Amino acid sequence: MNRKETIIYLAGIVDGEGYVGIKKSKYARHCPSPTYHERIQIRMIDEGAIKLFQKIFGGNYYKEKPHCAKGNLLYCYQASDLLASKICKELLPYLLIKKSNAQRILKLRQSKNTIKTSERGGNRGGRQKGNGQLMSSNILAYREQLYLDCKRHRLVLFD
């Protein structure tokens, strides 16, 4: 299989078995506003597919114990932030089910990459280093909307 064929295959795995979305975290003690993280995750009982994903995109995978007495061991791949957005960018042309959430991840990454350093507060959100000011409410509202849209996402393939 050439690289393009492999990417198409992996897009199918993500569409069928993956999670593509935005994770929201709130660290009240260190940062008064939420942070938003691009996230892609796949859990499967087939280690080979997960190994291939890791080989092509980097990062790591891990084993997860069964969730019930008769369950199978799961192999899990997870990528966050910049790596997750790079993966989504490469898979995007071939995704069907998870395409709109992958686009939202890319919008979040663009937001992180384009805000002025003076508004940054770390590129995830939160407090500006040094003077304790919060990131622009417009930026936080935009990221919150992307997060909520990912959570609400329902696919309609055919009208």
DSSP file (Angstrom, degrees, kcal/mol; ACC not computed):
  #  RESIDUE AA STRUCTURE BP1 BP2  ACC     N-H-->O    O-->H-N    N-H-->O    O-->H-N    TCO  KAPPA ALPHA  PHI   PSI    X-CA   Y-CA   Z-CA
    1    1 A M              0   0    0      0, 0.0     2,-0.1     0, 0.0     0, 0.0   0.000 360.0 360.0 360.0 133.5    0.0    0.0    0.0
    2    2 A N     >  -     0   0    0      1,-0.1     4,-2.2     4,-0.0     5,-0.2  -0.322 360.0 -95.2 -81.6 175.0    1.3    3.5   -0.8
    3    3 A R  H  > S+     0   0    0      1,-0.2     4,-2.7     2,-0.2     5,-0.2   0.903 123.1  51.6 -60.8 -44.0    1.0    6.4    1.6
    4    4 A K  H  > S+     0   0    0      1,-0.2     4,-2.3     2,-0.2    -1,-0.2   0.926 110.9  48.1 -60.8 -44.5   -2.2    7.8    0.1
    5    5 A E  H  > S+     0   0    0      1,-0.2     4,-2.3     2,-0.2    -1,-0.2   0.886 111.6  50.9 -62.3 -38.4   -3.9    4.4    0.3
    6    6 A T  H  X S+     0   0    0     -4,-2.2     4,-2.6     2,-0.2    -2,-0.2   0.909 109.4  50.0 -65.5 -42.2   -2.7    4.0    3.9
    7    7 A I  H  X S+     0   0    0     -4,-2.7     4,-2.2     2,-0.2    -2,-0.2   0.903 110.5  50.1 -62.8 -41.6   -4.1    7.4    4.8
    8    8 A I  H  X S+     0   0    0     -4,-2.3     4,-1.7     2,-0.2    -2,-0.2   0.921 111.3  49.0 -62.3 -44.1   -7.4    6.6    3.2
    9    9 A Y  H  X S+     0   0    0     -4,-2.3     4,-1.6     1,-0.2    -2,-0.2   0.926 111.8  48.5 -59.9 -46.4   -7.5    3.3    5.2
   10   10 A L  H  X S+     0   0    0     -4,-2.6     4,-2.4     1,-0.2    -1,-0.2   0.835 106.1  57.3 -67.2 -32.5   -6.7    5.1    8.4
   11   11 A A  H  X S+     0   0    0     -4,-2.2     4,-2.8     1,-0.2    -1,-0.2   0.896 105.2  52.4 -62.2 -38.9   -9.4    7.7    7.8
   12   12 A G  H  X S+     0   0    0     -4,-1.7     4,-2.1     2,-0.2    -2,-0.2   0.884 107.8  50.9 -63.3 -38.8  -11.9    4.8    7.5
   13   13 A I  H  X>S+     0   0    0     -4,-1.6     4,-3.5     2,-0.2     5,-0.6   0.927 111.6  47.3 -63.7 -44.5  -10.7    3.5   10.9
   14   14 A V  H  X5S+     0   0    0     -4,-2.4     4,-1.8     3,-0.2    -2,-0.2   0.928 111.4  51.3 -63.0 -44.5  -11.2    7.0   12.5
   15   15 A D  H  <5S+     0   0    0     -4,-2.8    -1,-0.2     1,-0.2    -2,-0.2   0.889 122.2  31.7 -58.6 -39.3  -14.6    7.3   10.9
   16   16 A G  H  <5S+     0   0    0     -4,-2.1    -2,-0.2    -5,-0.2    -1,-0.2   0.847 138.3  13.6 -89.5 -36.0  -15.7    3.9   12.3
   17   17 A E  H  <5S+     0   0    0     -4,-3.5    26,-0.9    -5,-0.2    -3,-0.2   0.432 104.0  94.9-122.0  -3.2  -13.8    3.5   15.5
   18   18 A G  E  << -A   42   0A   0     -4,-1.8     2,-0.5    -5,-0.6    24,-0.2  -0.441  57.0-140.0-100.7 165.9  -12.4    6.9   16.4
   19   19 A Y  E     -A   41   0A   0     22,-3.1    22,-2.4    -2,-0.1     2,-0.4  -0.988  19.3-179.1-116.7 129.5  -13.3   10.0   18.4
   20   20 A V  E     +A   40   0A   0     -2,-0.5     2,-0.3    20,-0.2    20,-0.2  -0.986  33.6  99.2-129.0 118.9  -12.5   13.4   16.9
   21   21 A G  E     -A   39   0A   0     18,-2.5    18,-2.2    -2,-0.4     2,-0.5  -0.944  66.2 -76.3-172.7-167.7  -13.3   16.4   19.0
   22   22 A I  E     -A   38   0A   0     -2,-0.3     2,-0.4   125,-0.2    16,-0.2  -0.967  32.6-149.0-119.8 128.9  -12.3   19.1   21.4
   23   23 A K  E     -A   37   0A   0     14,-2.9    14,-2.7    -2,-0.5     2,-0.5  -0.817   9.5-153.2 -98.1 135.0  -11.6   18.5   25.0
   24   24 A K  E     -A   36   0A   0     -2,-0.4     2,-0.4    12,-0.2    12,-0.2  -0.920  13.9-177.0-110.2 132.0  -12.3   21.3   27.5
   25   25 A S  E     -A   35   0A   0     10,-2.5    10,-2.9    -2,-0.5     2,-0.5  -0.954  11.5-160.5-127.4 147.2  -10.4   21.5   30.7
   26   26 A K        -     0   0    0     -2,-0.4     2,-0.6     8,-0.2     3,-0.1  -0.977   8.2-178.8-130.7 120.2  -10.8   23.9   33.6
   27   27 A Y    >>  -     0   0    0      4,-0.5     4,-3.7    -2,-0.5     3,-0.6  -0.750   6.0-179.9-115.7  80.0   -8.0   24.4   36.1
   28   28 A A  T 34 S+     0   0    0     -2,-0.6    -1,-0.2     1,-0.3     5,-0.0   0.808  77.7  52.5 -54.7 -35.4   -9.5   27.0   38.5
   29   29 A R  T 34 S+     0   0    0      1,-0.2    -1,-0.3    -3,-0.1    -2,-0.0   0.895 124.8  22.3 -70.7 -39.8   -6.4   27.1   40.7
   30   30 A H  T <4 S+     0   0    0     -3,-0.6    -2,-0.2     1,-0.3    -1,-0.2   0.722 134.8  22.8-100.0 -25.3   -3.9   27.8   37.9
   31   31 A C     <  -     0   0    0     -4,-3.7    -4,-0.5    95,-0.1    -1,-0.3  -0.932  59.6-154.5-149.7 115.3   -6.1   29.3   35.2
   32   32 A P  S    S+     0   0    0      0, 0.0    -4,-0.1     0, 0.0    -1,-0.1   0.667  79.9  55.9 -71.6 -15.1   -9.5   31.0   35.7
   33   33 A S  S    S-     0   0    0     -6,-0.1    -6,-0.4     1,-0.1    94,-0.2  -0.816  93.3 -95.3-116.0 159.5  -10.7   30.3   32.2
   34   34 A P        -     0   0    0      0, 0.0     2,-0.3     0, 0.0    92,-0.2  -0.198  28.4-140.3 -69.7 160.0  -11.0   26.9   30.3
   35   35 A T  E     -A   25   0A   0    -10,-2.9   -10,-2.5    90,-0.1     2,-0.4  -0.903  10.7-145.3-116.6 151.3   -8.5   25.5   28.0
   36   36 A Y  E     -A   24   0A   0     88,-1.2     2,-0.4    -2,-0.3   -12,-0.2  -0.963  13.2-169.3-123.7 132.6   -9.4   23.7   24.7
   37   37 A H  E     -A   23   0A   0    -14,-2.7   -14,-2.9    -2,-0.4     2,-0.2  -0.974  23.1-126.8-126.9 129.8   -7.4   20.8   23.3
   38   38 A E  E     -A   22   0A   0     -2,-0.4    43,-2.1   -16,-0.2     2,-0.4  -0.505  38.1-172.0 -66.0 142.1   -7.7   19.2   19.9
   39   39 A R  E     +AB  21  80A   0    -18,-2.2   -18,-2.5    41,-0.2     2,-0.4  -0.991  23.1 176.1-147.0 134.3   -8.2   15.4   20.4
   40   40 A I  E     +AB  20  79A   0     39,-2.4    39,-2.6    -2,-0.4     2,-0.3  -0.998  16.0 173.0-132.5 135.7   -8.2   12.3   18.3
   41   41 A Q  E     -AB  19  78A   0    -22,-2.4   -22,-3.1    -2,-0.4     2,-0.4  -1.000  13.8-172.0-146.2 142.3   -8.6    8.9   19.9
   42   42 A I  E     -AB  18  77A   0     35,-2.5    35,-2.6    -2,-0.3     2,-0.4  -1.000   2.1-172.3-135.0 134.1   -9.1    5.3   18.7
   43   43 A R  E     + B   0  76A   0    -26,-0.9     2,-0.3    -2,-0.4    33,-0.2  -0.996  20.4 150.6-127.2 128.1   -9.8    2.2   20.8
   44   44 A M  E     - B   0  75A   0     31,-2.4    31,-3.8    -2,-0.4    -2,-0.0  -0.972  51.0-130.7-149.5 160.3   -9.8   -1.2   19.2
   45   45 A I  S    S+     0   0    0     -2,-0.3     2,-0.8    29,-0.2    28,-0.1   0.591  90.7  86.5 -86.6 -11.6   -9.1   -4.8   20.1
   46   46 A D     >  -     0   0    0      1,-0.2     4,-1.1    29,-0.1     3,-0.3  -0.796  58.2-171.3 -92.6 106.8   -6.9   -5.1   17.0
   47   47 A E  H  > S+     0   0    0     -2,-0.8     4,-2.9     1,-0.2     5,-0.2   0.829  79.2  66.5 -66.9 -31.7   -3.4   -4.0   17.9
   48   48 A G  H  > S+     0   0    0      1,-0.2     4,-2.2     2,-0.2    -1,-0.2   0.898 100.5  47.6 -59.2 -43.5   -2.2   -4.0   14.3
   49   49 A A  H  > S+     0   0    0     -3,-0.3     4,-2.0     2,-0.2    -1,-0.2   0.892 114.0  47.6 -65.4 -39.3   -4.4   -1.2   13.2
   50   50 A I  H  X S+     0   0    0     -4,-1.1     4,-2.4     2,-0.2    -2,-0.2   0.896 110.4  52.0 -68.9 -40.3   -3.4    0.9   16.2
   51   51 A K  H  X S+     0   0    0     -4,-2.9     4,-2.7     2,-0.2    -2,-0.2   0.905 109.1  50.6 -61.2 -41.6    0.3    0.1   15.5
   52   52 A L  H  X S+     0   0    0     -4,-2.2     4,-2.4    -5,-0.2     5,-0.2   0.920 109.1  51.0 -62.7 -43.4   -0.1    1.3   11.9
   53   53 A F  H  X S+     0   0    0     -4,-2.0     4,-2.5     1,-0.2     5,-0.3   0.926 112.9  45.9 -58.7 -45.6   -1.7    4.5   13.1
   54   54 A Q  H  X S+     0   0    0     -4,-2.4     4,-2.3     1,-0.2    -2,-0.2   0.879 111.4  52.6 -65.6 -39.2    1.2    5.1   15.5
   55   55 A K  H  < S+     0   0    0     -4,-2.7    -2,-0.2     1,-0.2    -1,-0.2   0.901 115.5  40.0 -64.1 -41.4    3.8    4.2   12.8
   56   56 A I  H  < S+     0   0    0     -4,-2.4    -2,-0.2    -5,-0.2    -1,-0.2   0.898 130.9  23.9 -75.7 -41.8    2.3    6.7   10.3
   57   57 A F  H  < S-     0   0    0     -4,-2.5    -3,-0.2     1,-0.3    -2,-0.2   0.540  97.8-134.3-107.1  -8.4    1.5    9.6   12.6
   58   58 A G     <  +     0   0    0     -4,-2.3    -1,-0.3    -5,-0.3    -2,-0.1  -0.367  57.3  99.4  83.4-169.4    3.8    9.1   15.6
   59   59 A G  S    S-     0   0    0     -2,-0.1     2,-0.3    -4,-0.1    -1,-0.1  -0.390  71.1 -76.8  81.0-164.6    2.9    9.4   19.2
   60   60 A N        -     0   0    0     18,-0.4    18,-1.0    -2,-0.1     2,-0.3  -0.857  28.0-152.1-131.1 163.4    2.2    6.4   21.4
   61   61 A Y  E     -C   77   0A   0     -2,-0.3     2,-0.3    16,-0.2    16,-0.2  -0.924  13.5-163.7-131.7 164.4   -0.5    3.9   22.1
   62   62 A Y  E     -C   76   0A   0     14,-2.5    14,-3.3    -2,-0.3     2,-0.4  -0.908  21.9-107.0-142.7 166.4   -1.3    2.0   25.2
   63   63 A K  E     -C   75   0A   0     -2,-0.3     2,-0.4    12,-0.2    12,-0.2  -0.770  27.2-159.1 -97.4 143.4   -3.3   -1.0   26.4
   64   64 A E  E     -C   74   0A   0     10,-3.0    10,-2.4    -2,-0.4     3,-0.1  -0.987  20.9-117.8-124.6 131.5   -6.5   -0.5   28.4
   65   65 A K        -     0   0    0     -2,-0.4     7,-0.1     8,-0.2     8,-0.1  -0.245  44.2 -87.0 -62.7 152.2   -7.9   -3.2   30.6
   66   66 A P        -     0   0    0      0, 0.0    -1,-0.1     0, 0.0     7,-0.1  -0.264  27.7-139.8 -58.5 147.7  -11.3   -4.6   29.8
   67   67 A H  S    S+     0   0    0      5,-0.2     2,-0.3    -3,-0.1    -2,-0.1   0.552  83.5  32.3 -88.1  -9.0  -14.3   -2.7   31.1
   68   68 A C  S >  S-     0   0    0      4,-0.1     3,-1.6     1,-0.1     0, 0.0  -0.925  93.5 -97.1-142.7 168.0  -16.2   -5.8   32.0
   69   69 A A  T 3  S+     0   0    0     -2,-0.3    -1,-0.1     1,-0.3    -2,-0.0   0.837 123.0  34.0 -56.9 -38.9  -15.5   -9.4   33.1
   70   70 A K  T 3  S+     0   0    0      2,-0.0    -1,-0.3    -3,-0.0    -3,-0.0   0.243  95.6 120.8-102.5  13.0  -15.7  -10.9   29.7
   71   71 A G    <   -     0   0    0     -3,-1.6     2,-0.2     1,-0.1     3,-0.0  -0.243  59.8-116.2 -76.0 165.0  -14.3   -7.9   27.8
   72   72 A N        -     0   0    0     -7,-0.1    -5,-0.2     1,-0.1     2,-0.2  -0.646  32.3 -95.3 -97.4 155.5  -11.3   -7.8   25.6
   73   73 A L        -     0   0    0     -2,-0.2     2,-0.4    -7,-0.1    -8,-0.2  -0.486  44.3-143.6 -63.0 136.3   -8.1   -5.9   26.1
   74   74 A L  E     - C   0  64A   0    -10,-2.4   -10,-3.0    -2,-0.2     2,-0.5  -0.857   6.1-147.0-108.5 143.8   -8.2   -2.6   24.1
   75   75 A Y  E     -BC  44  63A   0    -31,-3.8   -31,-2.4    -2,-0.4     2,-0.4  -0.938  23.3-163.6-105.3 129.8   -5.4   -0.9   22.3
   76   76 A C  E     -BC  43  62A   0    -14,-3.3   -14,-2.5    -2,-0.5     2,-0.4  -0.944  15.6-170.5-124.8 133.6   -5.7    2.9   22.4
   77   77 A Y  E     +BC  42  61A   0    -35,-2.6   -35,-2.5    -2,-0.4     2,-0.4  -0.970  14.2 175.9-116.8 136.3   -4.1    5.6   20.4
   78   78 A Q  E     +B   41   0A   0    -18,-1.0   -18,-0.4    -2,-0.4     2,-0.4  -0.995   9.4 179.9-143.7 136.6   -4.6    9.2   21.4
   79   79 A A  E     -B   40   0A   0    -39,-2.6   -39,-2.4    -2,-0.4     2,-0.3  -0.991   9.5-169.9-133.2 143.9   -3.2   12.5   20.1
   80   80 A S  E >>  -B   39   0A   0     -2,-0.4     3,-1.0   -41,-0.2     4,-0.8  -0.859  46.2 -11.5-129.2 163.1   -3.8   16.0   21.4
   81   81 A D  H 3> S+     0   0    0    -43,-2.1     4,-2.1    -2,-0.3     5,-0.2  -0.174 125.5   5.8  54.8-127.4   -3.2   19.5   20.5
   82   82 A L  H 3> S+     0   0    0      1,-0.2     4,-2.3     2,-0.2    -1,-0.2   0.887 133.2  49.9 -60.3 -43.4   -0.8   20.1   17.5
   83   83 A L  H <> S+     0   0    0     -3,-1.0     4,-2.3     1,-0.2    -1,-0.2   0.918 110.2  51.1 -62.9 -42.0   -0.3   16.4   16.7
   84   84 A A  H  X S+     0   0    0     -4,-0.8     4,-2.4     1,-0.2    -1,-0.2   0.899 110.6  48.8 -61.6 -40.1   -4.1   15.9   16.6
   85   85 A S  H  X S+     0   0    0     -4,-2.1     4,-2.2     2,-0.2    -1,-0.2   0.881 109.8  51.6 -69.5 -35.8   -4.6   18.8   14.3
   86   86 A K  H  X S+     0   0    0     -4,-2.3     4,-1.7     2,-0.2    -2,-0.2   0.908 111.0  48.5 -64.6 -40.8   -1.8   17.6   12.0
   87   87 A I  H  X S+     0   0    0     -4,-2.3     4,-2.4     1,-0.2     5,-0.2   0.938 111.4  49.5 -63.3 -46.9   -3.5   14.2   11.8
   88   88 A C  H  X S+     0   0    0     -4,-2.4     4,-2.3     1,-0.2    -1,-0.2   0.882 107.5  54.8 -61.2 -38.5   -6.9   15.7   11.1
   89   89 A K  H  < S+     0   0    0     -4,-2.2    -1,-0.2     1,-0.2    -2,-0.2   0.904 112.1  43.3 -61.9 -40.6   -5.4   17.8    8.3
   90   90 A E  H  < S+     0   0    0     -4,-1.7    -2,-0.2     1,-0.2    -1,-0.2   0.868 119.9  41.3 -74.5 -35.7   -4.0   14.8    6.6
   91   91 A L  H >X S+     0   0    0     -4,-2.4     3,-2.4     1,-0.2     4,-0.7   0.741  90.4  92.8 -81.1 -23.3   -7.1   12.6    7.1
   92   92 A L  G >< S+     0   0    0     -4,-2.3     3,-1.0     1,-0.3    -1,-0.2   0.787  78.5  55.5 -46.4 -46.8   -9.7   15.4    6.3
   93   93 A P  G 34 S+     0   0    0      0, 0.0    -1,-0.3     0, 0.0    -2,-0.1   0.742 115.3  40.6 -62.1 -18.6  -10.1   14.7    2.5
   94   94 A Y  G <4 S+     0   0    0     -3,-2.4     2,-0.2    -4,-0.1    -2,-0.2   0.444  90.9 102.8-111.3  -2.6  -11.0   11.1    3.2
   95   95 A L    <<  +     0   0    0     -3,-1.0   -83,-0.1    -4,-0.7   -84,-0.0  -0.586  31.7 164.6 -81.8 144.1  -13.3   11.4    6.3
   96   96 A L  S    S+     0   0    0     -2,-0.2     3,-0.4   -85,-0.2     4,-0.3   0.651  76.5  33.4-115.7 -58.5  -17.0   11.2    6.0
   97   97 A I  S    S+     0   0    0      1,-0.2     3,-0.3     2,-0.1     4,-0.2   0.894 130.0  32.1 -71.3 -43.3  -18.5   10.7    9.4
   98   98 A K  S  > S+     0   0    0      1,-0.2     4,-2.1     2,-0.1    -1,-0.2   0.253  87.7 107.6-100.9  11.0  -15.9   12.7   11.5
   99   99 A K  H  > S+     0   0    0     -3,-0.4     4,-2.2     1,-0.2     5,-0.2   0.907  76.4  49.6 -60.1 -47.3  -15.2   15.3    8.8
  100  100 A S  H  > S+     0   0    0     -4,-0.3     4,-1.8    -3,-0.3    -1,-0.2   0.882 112.4  48.0 -66.0 -35.8  -17.0   18.3   10.4
  101  101 A N  H  > S+     0   0    0      2,-0.2     4,-2.2     1,-0.2    -1,-0.2   0.874 109.2  53.6 -70.6 -34.6  -15.4   17.7   13.8
  102  102 A A  H  X S+     0   0    0     -4,-2.1     4,-2.0     2,-0.2    -2,-0.2   0.897 108.1  51.1 -62.4 -38.8  -12.0   17.4   12.1
  103  103 A Q  H  X S+     0   0    0     -4,-2.2     4,-1.9     1,-0.2    -2,-0.2   0.890 108.4  51.7 -64.5 -38.9  -12.7   20.8   10.5
  104  104 A R  H  X S+     0   0    0     -4,-1.8     4,-2.4     2,-0.2    -2,-0.2   0.894 106.9  53.4 -64.4 -39.2  -13.6   22.2   13.9
  105  105 A I  H  X S+     0   0    0     -4,-2.2     4,-2.4     1,-0.2    -1,-0.2   0.914 108.4  50.0 -59.6 -42.5  -10.2   20.9   15.2
  106  106 A L  H  X S+     0   0    0     -4,-2.0     4,-2.3     1,-0.2    -1,-0.2   0.856 109.1  51.8 -66.9 -33.8   -8.4   22.8   12.4
  107  107 A K  H  X S+     0   0    0     -4,-1.9     4,-2.3     2,-0.2    -1,-0.2   0.896 109.1  50.2 -67.2 -39.9  -10.3   26.0   13.2
  108  108 A L  H  X S+     0   0    0     -4,-2.4     4,-2.3     2,-0.2    -2,-0.2   0.932 111.0  49.0 -62.2 -44.7   -9.3   25.7   16.9
  109  109 A R  H  X S+     0   0    0     -4,-2.4     4,-2.2     1,-0.2    -2,-0.2   0.906 110.1  51.5 -61.2 -41.7   -5.7   25.2   15.8
  110  110 A Q  H  X S+     0   0    0     -4,-2.3     4,-1.7     1,-0.2    -1,-0.2   0.910 108.7  51.6 -61.9 -41.2   -5.9   28.2   13.5
  111  111 A S  H  X S+     0   0    0     -4,-2.3     4,-1.2     1,-0.2    -1,-0.2   0.907 110.9  48.0 -60.9 -42.1   -7.3   30.2   16.4
  112  112 A K  H  < S+     0   0    0     -4,-2.3    -1,-0.2     1,-0.2    -2,-0.2   0.860 114.9  45.8 -66.4 -35.4   -4.3   29.1   18.6
  113  113 A N  H  < S+     0   0    0     -4,-2.2    -1,-0.2    -5,-0.2    -2,-0.2   0.713 115.4  43.8 -81.6 -20.8   -1.8   30.0   15.9
  114  114 A T  H  < S+     0   0    0     -4,-1.7    -2,-0.2    -5,-0.2    -1,-0.2   0.598  80.9 105.2-107.7 -12.1   -3.2   33.4   14.9
  115  115 A I  S  < S-     0   0    0     -4,-1.2     5,-0.1    -5,-0.2     2,-0.0  -0.408  79.9 -99.3 -71.4 150.0   -4.0   35.2   18.1
  116  116 A K    >>  -     0   0    0      1,-0.1     3,-1.6    -2,-0.1     4,-0.8  -0.343  25.1-121.8 -66.4 145.0   -1.6   38.0   19.1
  117  117 A T  H >> S+     0   0    0      1,-0.3     3,-0.9     2,-0.2     4,-0.6   0.857 113.3  59.9 -55.0 -36.9    1.0   37.1   21.7
  118  118 A S  H 34 S+     0   0    0      1,-0.3    -1,-0.3     2,-0.1    10,-0.1   0.738 112.0  38.9 -67.0 -21.2   -0.3   39.9   23.9
  119  119 A E  H <4 S+     0   0    0     -3,-1.6    17,-0.4     1,-0.1    -1,-0.3   0.468  96.3  93.4 -99.6  -4.4   -3.7   38.2   23.9
  120  120 A R  H <<  -     0   0    0     -3,-0.9     5,-0.2    -4,-0.8    -2,-0.1   0.940  48.2-177.5 -65.5 -61.7   -2.4   34.7   24.2
  121  121 A G  S  < S-     0   0    0     -4,-0.6     4,-0.3     8,-0.1     3,-0.2   0.883  87.6 -34.0  63.8  36.8   -2.2   33.7   27.8
  122  122 A G  S >  S-     0   0    0     -5,-0.2     3,-0.9     1,-0.1    13,-0.0   0.138  84.1 -93.6  83.3 146.0   -0.8   30.4   26.6
  123  123 A N  T 3  S+     0   0    0      1,-0.2    -1,-0.1    -2,-0.0     3,-0.1   0.529 120.9  62.3 -78.7  -1.0   -2.2   29.4   23.2
  124  124 A R  T 3  S-     0   0    0      1,-0.4   -88,-1.2    -3,-0.2     2,-0.3   0.715 113.6 -96.7 -92.0 -22.3   -4.9   27.2   24.8
  125  125 A G  S <  S+     0   0    0     -3,-0.9    -1,-0.4    -4,-0.3     2,-0.3  -0.750  75.3  86.3 131.5 178.0   -6.7   29.9   26.7
  126  126 A G  S    S+     0   0    0     -2,-0.3     9,-1.6   -92,-0.2     2,-0.3  -0.676  76.8   4.3 100.2-147.2   -6.6   31.2   30.1
  127  127 A R  B     -D  134   0B   0     -2,-0.3     2,-0.3     7,-0.2     7,-0.2  -0.568  64.8-119.0 -90.7 139.1   -4.5   33.8   31.8
  128  128 A Q     >  -     0   0    0      5,-4.1     4,-1.4    -2,-0.3     5,-0.2  -0.575  40.3-108.3 -72.3 133.8   -1.9   35.9   30.1
  129  129 A K  T  4 S+     0   0    0     -2,-0.3     2,-0.9     1,-0.2    -8,-0.1  -0.356  93.3  12.9 -65.3 140.0    1.5   35.3   31.6
  130  130 A G  T  4 S+     0   0    0      1,-0.1    -1,-0.2     2,-0.1    -2,-0.0  -0.408 127.6  43.2  98.3 -58.9    2.9   38.0   33.7
  131  131 A N  T  4 S-     0   0    0     -2,-0.9    -2,-0.2    -3,-0.1    -1,-0.1   0.455  95.1-125.5-109.0   1.9    0.0   40.4   34.3
  132  132 A G     <  +     0   0    0     -4,-1.4     2,-0.2     1,-0.2    -3,-0.1   0.597  54.6 149.9  73.5  10.8   -2.8   37.9   35.1
  133  133 A Q        -     0   0    0     -5,-0.2    -5,-4.1    -4,-0.1    -1,-0.2  -0.491  45.8-116.7 -77.5 148.5   -5.2   39.2   32.4
  134  134 A L  B     -D  127   0B   0     -7,-0.2    -7,-0.2    -2,-0.2     3,-0.1  -0.457  32.7 -97.6 -79.5 155.8   -7.7   36.8   30.9
  135  135 A M        -     0   0    0     -9,-1.6    -1,-0.1     1,-0.2   -15,-0.1  -0.328  62.6 -70.1 -64.5 155.9   -7.6   36.0   27.2
  136  136 A S     >  -     0   0    0    -17,-0.4     4,-2.2     1,-0.1     3,-0.2  -0.166  37.6-133.9 -49.6 134.5  -10.1   38.0   25.1
  137  137 A S  H  > S+     0   0    0      1,-0.2     4,-2.4     2,-0.2     5,-0.2   0.806 106.2  59.2 -63.9 -28.6  -13.7   37.0   25.7
  138  138 A N  H  > S+     0   0    0      2,-0.2     4,-2.2     1,-0.2    -1,-0.2   0.907 106.5  46.3 -65.9 -41.2  -14.2   36.8   22.0
  139  139 A I  H  > S+     0   0    0      2,-0.2     4,-2.5    -3,-0.2     5,-0.2   0.936 114.0  47.6 -66.2 -46.7  -11.5   34.2   21.6
  140  140 A L  H  X S+     0   0    0     -4,-2.2     4,-2.4     1,-0.2    -2,-0.2   0.896 111.8  50.6 -62.2 -39.7  -12.9   32.2   24.5
  141  141 A A  H  X S+     0   0    0     -4,-2.4     4,-2.2     2,-0.2    -1,-0.2   0.902 110.0  50.5 -64.6 -40.7  -16.4   32.4   23.1
  142  142 A Y  H  X S+     0   0    0     -4,-2.2     4,-2.1     2,-0.2    -2,-0.2   0.937 112.8  45.6 -61.9 -47.0  -15.3   31.2   19.7
  143  143 A R  H  X S+     0   0    0     -4,-2.5     4,-2.4     1,-0.2    -2,-0.2   0.877 110.7  53.4 -66.4 -37.5  -13.4   28.2   21.2
  144  144 A E  H  X S+     0   0    0     -4,-2.4     4,-2.8    -5,-0.2    -1,-0.2   0.902 107.9  51.2 -62.9 -40.1  -16.4   27.4   23.4
  145  145 A Q  H  X S+     0   0    0     -4,-2.2     4,-2.7     2,-0.2    -2,-0.2   0.911 109.3  49.8 -65.0 -41.3  -18.7   27.4   20.3
  146  146 A L  H  X S+     0   0    0     -4,-2.1     4,-2.1     2,-0.2    -2,-0.2   0.931 112.0  49.2 -59.8 -44.8  -16.3   25.0   18.5
  147  147 A Y  H  X S+     0   0    0     -4,-2.4     4,-1.9     2,-0.2  -125,-0.2   0.931 112.9  46.0 -59.5 -48.6  -16.3   22.8   21.5
  148  148 A L  H  X S+     0   0    0     -4,-2.8     4,-2.0     1,-0.2    -1,-0.2   0.886 110.3  53.8 -64.8 -39.2  -20.1   22.8   21.8
  149  149 A D  H  X S+     0   0    0     -4,-2.7     4,-1.0     1,-0.2    -1,-0.2   0.885 107.5  51.5 -63.4 -38.0  -20.5   22.1   18.1
  150  150 A C  H  < S+     0   0    0     -4,-2.1     3,-0.4     1,-0.2    -1,-0.2   0.915 110.3  49.1 -62.7 -42.6  -18.2   19.1   18.4
  151  151 A K  H  < S+     0   0    0     -4,-1.9    -2,-0.2     1,-0.2    -1,-0.2   0.863 115.4  43.2 -65.6 -35.7  -20.3   17.7   21.2
  152  152 A R  H  < S+     0   0    0     -4,-2.0    -1,-0.2    -5,-0.1    -2,-0.2   0.593  82.4 136.3 -85.1 -11.9  -23.6   18.3   19.3
  153  153 A H     <  +     0   0    0     -4,-1.0     2,-0.4    -3,-0.4    -3,-0.1  -0.064  24.5 173.0 -48.7 124.7  -22.3   16.9   16.0
  154  154 A R        -     0   0    0      2,-0.0     2,-0.3     0, 0.0    -1,-0.0  -0.995  25.7-131.7-132.6 129.0  -24.8   14.6   14.3
  155  155 A L        -     0   0    0     -2,-0.4     2,-0.5     1,-0.0   -58,-0.1  -0.611  19.6-175.4 -86.8 136.1  -24.1   13.4   10.8
  156  156 A V        +     0   0    0     -2,-0.3     3,-0.1     1,-0.1    -2,-0.0  -0.909   7.3 173.8-123.7 101.9  -26.5   13.5    8.0
  157  157 A L        +     0   0    0     -2,-0.5     2,-0.4     1,-0.2    -1,-0.1   0.894  69.3  28.4 -75.0 -39.9  -24.9   11.8    5.0
  158  158 A F              0   0    0      1,-0.1    -1,-0.2     0, 0.0     0, 0.0  -0.976 360.0 360.0-128.1 134.4  -27.9   11.9    2.7
  159  159 A D              0   0    0     -2,-0.4    -1,-0.1    -3,-0.1    -2,-0.0   0.448 360.0 360.0 -84.5 360.0  -30.8   14.3    2.6
